[in-house]
Amino acid sequence: MNPVRALVSRRLTKTDPASLFWLLPPLLAGLPHAAHQPLWLCLACGLLWVWRLGLALTGRAMPGTWVRVGLALAAVAMVIAQFGLFIGRNGGVPLLILLLFVKLLESDSARHQRFALLLAYFVALSVFLYDQSLPMAVYLLAVAWLITAGLAQLQPLARTDVRVQLLTAGRLLLTGAPLALALFLFFPRLQAPIWLLPSGEQVARTGLSDSMQPGDISRLILSGEIAFRASFTGPTPDSATLYWRGPILSRFDGRTWRTMADQGELRASVEGLGSPLTYTLTVEPHDRVWLFSLGLPATLPPGTRLLSGMQLTSPRPLTQRRRFELASHPRYRLGATEQELREALELPAGYNPRARALAEDWRHADTNPRRLLQRGLDLFRHDFAYTLEPPPLGVHSVDEFLFTTRRGFCEHYASAFVFLMRAAGVPARVVTGYLGGEVNPVDGHVVVRQSDAHAWGEVWLPDAGWVQADPTASVAPTRVQRGLTAALPAIEVPAALAGLHRPWFREVRHAWEALNNGWNQWVLGYNLDRQLRLLTELSPHLAGRAWQITVATLLAGLALMAWIAWRGSTRQERDEAAQLYARFTARLARLGMQRESTEGAQAFARRVAAARPDLAQAVGQISALYERARYAGDPGALSGLAVAMRHFRPGRRRPNAKAMAAE
């Protein structure tokens, strides 16, 4: 090909805006990716789409082959420069998006346009690699509907009326819905969702950390995002029982608390007391390994571990929503190793001398650990305030908090309390997690938000083991009983949290969250275990036969589609060109010239012309217009066929029987 000629393409005629409907679905398919892709990619795709729209509206020349090839190579080079590779989610999805919008500049024929729409299906599907929420699923279903309507509009002789194509696409999607549902229920489930592809990136999540210093949790509770949901088999426990245990912090450097040095399996003795609570935990992704439990897990969910400090963990960071079935003892007796006790008494030298002196005075007056524990809790019952806006603290943070500011959030109280206990000779550590939760009256789930994040103390008593001690309950008991917003001054309640508890909004929020939870539980959470349980409930003989059911479902679906296609082929064709030609052959049949079922239009025209030379010109014209309209998709030919049929009035002259027989 001449390179100069390749730069100049065919000119387009001005296009009817209704026929540009096919350009809308690719744009809508790529739109959700804007939240996950770099800015330059979004701008490039937007410019390419606007370029293609402008060419269609103005009838200007399409870019030539070398321009399109250059754009495609530039897309590959930019993706490699940004992501290193174009394999997997990180590079593959951006490359797919860019190539779709480059393909639009080649879409000057129905064949190319159909290919671009088929590519748009894959771009829309790739959104699920980032977001599987219910709103996004509804949006992408609408996009799939529009793509299907665009494909219907591009069929030969299809009407340009968008409403007709939308109805056609809707019928097609509804026809395929039963087969899709059957495949969803019975197709063998993978152990992990198919969208879990290696991404090479860590997604920043809101949640607890493996360290804590003053201000960390008070910033965290400004978020109303859901941390996890819990569904109890029996009655929901009261708020004072709902201490959701998370990371255990035992090392202190004078400013920051960090997790225990020993992160191995739990080696201390442990014993559950009383009846366990049975519940299901659905944890939102937080990109960490820890899980949450109400005290001592009586049974461990498959694949989880119980580490030192009785911390429940997953083998890998939670980068997707996970569902766990647990049974826990809220009351338990937990022992300690020598290493844990030594670490729970360590204090950095040179920090907080006044707090040390106070604790030593307590110890000189009474060495009983239980009474020292109570004395530490009683300290906070007077002249302390629970607030989200505590004054900043300096180097001796515990001293300044205890003797100067006396205003703080749960991390201030937990940190100061544990420091005092250690200074008094009582092993203690900080436990972080969540406290309480809101019961959704629609589905009965307990919804625990980031705003329910909490920190409390844990003290070692020789006769009882590790004992939970929450100093926040001393200064703000309503925090434990009624939640965060009830404990804070009204002026300090964050706007995001205040809005959550408005009566009119609460009912809407409960309904929406219950709907989302149902989507998470029954669609996203439909895993191999649930599939086997469903098959077992349907019939014990079906358990373990997912592959056989899938094959049977596919064969039944294919048979149904073949039957529908066969029925459609036996019916009279319903497009406009076929209807006009059927009227034409019917008129000739009334004159004794019957068209055979295997006879083509031109062969029939020659036979009619031989029998009725006076009709040869009209019959030849109508047959040619019919073939152009029916098979070449020529709108002008369709209009000409309609006009020709209005003027076609064959007389009653008897046809030449010999000529008809000879043909």
Secondary structure as UniProt FT lines:
FT   HELIX           3..6
FT   STRAND          8..11
FT   HELIX           17..23
FT   HELIX           24..30
FT   HELIX           31..35
FT   HELIX           39..58
FT   STRAND          61..63
FT   HELIX           65..83
FT   HELIX           88..103
FT   HELIX           104..106
FT   HELIX           110..125
FT   HELIX           126..129
FT   HELIX           134..153
FT   TURN            156..157
FT   HELIX           162..186
FT   TURN            194..195
FT   STRAND          211..212
FT   TURN            214..215
FT   HELIX           216..220
FT   TURN            221..222
FT   STRAND          226..232
FT   HELIX           239..241
FT   STRAND          243..252
FT   STRAND          257..259
FT   STRAND          270..273
FT   STRAND          277..283
FT   STRAND          296..299
FT   TURN            302..303
FT   STRAND          305..307
FT   TURN            308..310
FT   STRAND          311..313
FT   STRAND          322..329
FT   STRAND          331..334
FT   HELIX           338..343
FT   TURN            344..345
FT   TURN            349..350
FT   HELIX           353..365
FT   HELIX           369..378
FT   HELIX           379..381
FT   STRAND          385..386
FT   HELIX           397..400
FT   HELIX           401..405
FT   STRAND          407..408
FT   HELIX           410..423
FT   TURN            424..425
FT   STRAND          428..435
FT   STRAND          438..439
FT   TURN            441..443
FT   STRAND          446..449
FT   HELIX           450..452
FT   STRAND          453..461
FT   TURN            462..464
FT   STRAND          465..469
FT   HELIX           472..475
FT   HELIX           477..482
FT   HELIX           484..487
FT   HELIX           490..492
FT   HELIX           495..500
FT   HELIX           503..519
FT   HELIX           520..524
FT   HELIX           528..538
FT   HELIX           540..542
FT   TURN            543..544
FT   HELIX           546..570
FT   HELIX           576..590
FT   TURN            591..592
FT   TURN            597..598
FT   HELIX           601..611
FT   HELIX           613..615
FT   HELIX           616..631
FT   HELIX           635..647
FT   HELIX           657..662
//
